[in-house]
């Protein structure tokens, strides 16, 4: 069970937090020695200044998590599960509670730092959809221990099968798409989706807000011998629903894709845009893309 702390339960928070710091000192940016000297006022300020939850099992406090909202982003902090409660789903429920808190706060991204040696924690976070951003540093409490930065987008996610009608509708919602798209129920769309979904080098992404799909793009990771065998990311089929245009969603989507490619180690992000799409060309120019090549296509049907 995940419980909230009462407004006066600073001593309970102190007990759980200090146990966590003693149990896994190399997992946190702070230390037992530092926090054991905190005054009651400091613990009370901590309790009231951030969102804290405690996991309870068989009447005992066995887990902890904190969320702090700053600058439009949620920071997941102080995550810990007691040894006797590990591998029982406690960590999963704590992360779910933290992410739900972020959703309720209206933020679009959750971030955290995780020590690289903590394989169990990294598996938990990546299983929940967190991905490395590429940023690294030494653990503040022990700079010899490397840790990595992870992000979870609450706006962008991998597409699911039931997103297909919305995706196809966006692909068809312009003069070019109207001529080449068909019935969203056509089995060829599903076959293509299943192929993309099964390929680790392809990602079909959607933007979702308030349960509604409002944007899409495809990221393909291309291997090649040039540039010393470096991988590059190809962005295709970028669309924003008519109801969400003019709100900066397309810009956020492309920047998210660029960050994802950078974290993966790609040396380049590339895309093509039909010559008739003058507005799109200005958009990509403003994001730093350069029209460095002439693109050629040959229709086979």
N, C-alpha and C positions, 0 to 999 in steps of 0.2 A: 504494500500500500504506500502511496506517495502522499505525504501530509505537508501542510504548511506549518510554519512555526507560529505560535501565538505571539502577540505583540510584546510580551514581557519574557519570552523564552530565550533570552540571550545566553543564559547558562547552558541550556540544552545545545544551542548552536556551538558554543565554545567547546563543549565536551566532544561533540562529533567531529568538529574541525580539527581539534588537537589530536584526536585519535588518528585521523587521516594523515596528518603531518608526521606522526610517529611511525605509522604503518608503511607509508611509501614516500619517504622524504625526497626521492629523486623524481617525483612526478609533479611537483608543484614549484611555482616560482617563489614561494615564501618558505619559511622554516618553522619548526616547532619552537625553537629558541626565541625567535622573534615574536610569534603570536602568543606564546605563553605569557608574555609580559604585557599584553593588552589589558587595559583597564575595563571595568564594566561599561563605562561610557563608550569606549571604542567598539565593544561587542554590540551594544545597543544600536550605535550608529550604523554598523555593518548590517544588522538585521533589518533596520528600517530603511536603509538607503539602497538596497538591492533586493531582488526576488530570490528567495531561498526556499528549497524544498528538501525534505528528509524522507528517506525510504525506511519503512518500518516492517519488520518481519518477526512474527511470533513475539510481539511486544517489545522488540529491541530495535534501536536505531542502527541501521546497517548501511546507509548510503546518504550521499549529499550531492547537491548540485546548486549552482548559483547562476543567475542570468542578470547581466547589467546592460541596459539600453543606453547607447551613446551614439550621437551623430547619425541616427537613422540605421544603426546596425546593432544586433544583439550579440553580446559576448558571453559564451558559455564558459563558466569558470568553476574551479573547486570541485570538479567531478571526482567522486570516490565511492567505491563499494567495499564493504568489509570483507575480509577473507572468507568468513563463514557463509557469505551470501553470494559469492561469485559463481558464475555459470548457472544462475537461476533466473535470469531475465531481469534482475534488478537494475543493472546499468541501462538496459534497453528502455525500461520504463522511465528512468530518470531523464534520459536524453529526449524521449518523446514528450515528457512534461515540459522540458526546457524549450523545445521547438514550438510546442503549442503556445507557450507564453510569448514567444517571439511573434507568432502569427497574430495573436490577440493584440499585441502592441502595434501592429501594422507595419513592421519592418520587413524588408525584402531579402535580408541576408543574415545568417548566423555564422559567427567565426569562433575558432578556438585554436589553442596551441597544444600540441601533444609531443611528449618526449619520444624520440625515434626508437628507443629501445623497448618501449611499452607496446609490444605487438598486440596484446589483447585489446588495449584501448584503441589502437589504430584500426583493428579489424571491426570493432564496434562502430566507430565513427564512419568509416568508409561504407559499412553495411547500411548505415542510415542515410547515405547519400552525400556525405562530406567528401570533398576532393582537395588534394593539396594545391595551394596557391602558388607554390614555388618559393615562398619566403621561408627562410630558416634563421635561427639564431641559437645562442647558447642559453640554457636554462638560467634565469636570473639568479636563482639560489645556488647554482653550480654551473658556471659557464663552460665547463669541460663536457657537459652533457648536451648534445645537439637536440633541438626540438624543431618541429615543422608546423607551419600555419595551415589550417584547413578552413574551407568555406562551404556552407550549404546555402544555395539560393532558394528562397521561398517564392520566387517569381518564375524562374526557369527550371525545367526538369526534362527528363527523358520522356518522349511521347509514348503513350499507351495505345493499344488497339482501338479503344473506344474514342480516342481523339481523332481518328481518321476522317469522319465527316466534317469536323471543323477545319482540319488542315486542308482537305481538298477544296472546301468552300473558299478559303483564303487564297489558294493557288488559282482558283478560277475567277477571283474578284478583281480582274483588270482586263484591259482590251486584249492583251496577248494570251493570258490564261483562259479567257472565255472561249478562245478558238481551239484550245488543245486539251482541256480537261473534260471529264465526263461525269457520269453518275457516281457519287461517293460509294455506292454499294457495289460497284464493279469489282469482281474478285481480283483483278490485276493490281488494284491498290493494296489489297490485303497481302497479296503475294510479295509485292515490293516491300511493304512494311516489315513482313516477317524476315525477309532477307537482310534488310538494314538492321533490324533488331538483333539478329544473330551474329552480326559481324562486329568484332571488337574495334575495327578501324572505321566504323561509321556510327554517327549519332544523329538521330532525329530528335530535335529539341522543340519544346513548346514553351510559350509564356502563358502562365495561368494566373488570373486574378479573380478573387471571389468565386472560385469554382468554374470560371469560364475561360476557355482557351482563346487568347487574343493575339498570339503571334507564333511564328514558327521559323525554323531554319534547319538546314542539314549541315553537319560538320563531317568531313571525310579526311582521314589522315593518310597521306600518300607517301609511300616509300619510293626512293630513287637513288641512283648511284651518284648523281651530281651533288656538289657541295659536301663531299666526303660522306655520302650516304645519308644525309640528313633527311628528317621527316618534315613534311610541310602540311599545313591544314588548308583544305579547300572549303570555302563557305558557299553554299548553294541554297536556292529556293527561299530567300528571305522574304517574309510576308508579315504584315501587321494588319489585324482586323480593322475594318473601316471605323468601328466604334472607338478604337484606341489610337487612331492616328493623331499626330500633332501634339502628343504628350511626352515625346522623348523616348518611347519604348524601343523603337528601332535602334537608336543610338546605344541604349543600355544593352540591348541584345547583342549587337556586334561587339561591343567592348567586352561583354561577358565571354563571347566566343574567343576573342583574342586572348584574354586572360587564361582561358582553358587550354588553348593551344600552347601558350607560353609555359604554363605549368607542366604540360606534357613533354616539353623539350623541343617543340617544333621550332625551326629556324625562320619560318616564313608563314604568313597567312595570305592566301590569294583568293580571288573571286573573279567572276565575269558578270557583266551586266549588258543587257541588250542595248544596242546603239540608240534605240528610240527612247530609252528611259533617261531623259535629261535630268530630271529631279534626282533620280538615284545616283547619277554620276556626281552631282554636286554634293550629295550626302556622303558618298564614299571619299570624295576629295577632302571633305571637312574632317574626316576621321583619320586622315594621314595616308590613305591609299594613293598610289600613283598609277596613272594609265600608261604603264611601261611597255605593254605588248599589244599587238593586234591579235584578236581572237578569231579563229576560223571554225566553222561547224559545217558538217555535211549531213543533211537529213537522209535517212535510209528508208523512210516510209512516209 
